[in-house]
Amino acid sequence: MATKARERLLQTAEELFYAEGIRACGVERILEVSGVGRASFYRHFQSKDELVLEVLRGRDVRWRAWLEEAVAARGLPATERPAAVFDALAERFGWQDFRGCAFINTMVEAADPQSAAFQAAADHKRRVVAYLDRLLDEAGYAGHKALARQFMLLVDGAIVAALRDRTTESAGSAKAVAVALLAAQRAP
């Protein structure tokens, strides 16, 4: 059973890691902002690295649930749902606290592909590809596995461009490319 202190640590760490970066945010800062004592921190987590992994796992579940709900809420037929991913992203890009993708940010900060944090972030990306694959399969695309990987490139590129440009336009541009990919896939 999760305790209030554990939940405060996780919530505070997630907010700080996303806003300031994992490396820039030490345990002392997390303790200060969360109001949780050092002894309590170490009762719940053996290290900052363990906290980072828990934050990434929780964010993965919530982010993918958000994306699925955002696409489903549009009430579109299966053939239109894959492209709707980019409409959902455009909304996200417009959020005041948007700082890119927490998982891309983690991979950049971790740098070592063998590190647990890098692997957790890469696992998130694989799960998003699986969701995209499911959408494309349900829409009837024979090449759905390859398309899902291509869509993931568009998603990641749109996220990075949105962070760089501070606009939502990259989602529309990525959607246009995705629609063209889908049209080409349908062509004989």
N, C-alpha and C positions, 0 to 999 in steps of 0.2 A: 504494500500500500504506500502510495506516495505521500510524503509529508508536505506541509505548507512550506517549510524551509527548502525542501528539495525543489518544489515547484517554483518558488521565488528565484532560486539559483538558476534553474533552467530558463525561465522567462527572461531574467535579467541578462544572462549570458547570451541568449539568442539575440536580444535587442542590441546589446553592445557589440557582439561579434559582427552583426550585419552593418551596424552604423560606423564602427571604428576599425574593424578588422580583428581577426583572431590573435595575431601576434601582438598587436598594439594594446590589447586588453588583457591585463594580467589578473590573477586571482584576487589581488588586493582591491582592484577596481570593482570586480564583481561583488566582493564582500561589502564594500562601501555602499554601492548602489542598491544591492539587495537587502542590506541590513541583517544579513546572516553572518554568524560568527565563524571563525576559522575552524573550530572543532566540529561544528555542525557540517561545514563544507566537507571535511574529510570523513565524516560518518557516511556521507552520501556518495562521495566520489573519491577515488584513490589519487586522482591527479587532474590537472586541467585538461590533459588529453582525453581522459575518460568523459569529462564534462562536454568537451567539444563533440565527441562521438554521439553522446545522448542528444545534444542539441541538433545535430545533423539528422539523426534518425527521426526525431519528432518533427522537424521542419519538413523533411521528405514526405512524411505521411500527410501533414496538413497541406503542403503545397500541391501535391498530386490530387488530394480530395478537392481543394479549391478549383483546380483546373477542370477536373471532371464535372464538378457541379456547375461551373461557369459555362461549359460547353453544353451540358444537358439542359440548363435553364433556358437556353435559346429556343428549345422545342423544334429543332430543325430535323428534317429527314436525315437518315444515315449518310446519304451521299453528300450532304452539306456540312456535316460535323467536322471532318478533318480540317477544313479551311477555317472553321469557327474558332479553332485554337488560337489563331492570330488575333481575332476580335477580343478574345479573353485577355490575351497578352497586352493588347492596346490599353485596356482598362487598367491593368496592373502597372503599366509604364506611366500612367497618369497619377499614380498615388504619390502623395507628397514625400513619403519616406522611401521611395524606390531608390535602391542602390545597386541595381544589377541583380545577378543571380548569386545567391549565397553559396551555391555549390561550385560555380565557376570561380568565385572569389576564393573559396577554400582551396581548390586545386592550384590556383596561382600562388597562394600563400604557402601551402604545404610543399609544393614543388616536387617532392620526392614521390613518384608514382607508387612506391611500396609502402608509404605511410598509411596508417589506419584512416586518417582524416581524408586523404586523397582518395582512398578506396571507397569510403562511405559516400563521398561526393560523386564518384564515378558510378557507384551502384544506383544512386538517385537518377542519374542520366540514363542508365540502362532501363530503369523502371518507367521513365517517361517515354523512351523509345517503345517499350512494350505497350504502353497505353496508346501511343500514336499508331502502332501496328494494329492494335485491336480496332481502333476507329476506321482505319483504312480497309481492314479485312471486312468489317461490317458494312462498309460502303461498297464492297464488291470489287476492289482492286486486286487483280491477280498478282501483281508485283508489290504487294503491300509491305513486305519486309524491307525491301530496298527503299521504297518510298518513305517508310518510317524513319530510316536513317537519314534520308535527304531532308525530311521535315525537321529532324532534330538539328541538323546543321542550320536550317533557316531559323528555328526557334532560338538557338544559341546566338546566332549572328544578330538577330533582331534585338535580343536582350543587350548585347554589348553595344550595339549602335544606339539604342535608346538611352543607355547610361552615358555614352559619349556626347550625344546630341541634345539630351534632356528634352526630347519630344517623344510623341507616340507614333510618329510617322514610320518608323522602321517596321512596325507590326503590319501596317498596310502594304508596305513594299514587299515584305516577306510573304504576305498572303497572296499578292499578285504572282509571285514566282511559284508558290505552292499550287495555285489554281492552274498555272500553265503546265506544271508537272503532271497534275491530275488529268488535264485535257490531253496531254501527249500520251499518257498511259492508256486512256480510253480509245485513242486513235487506232485504227487497224494496222 
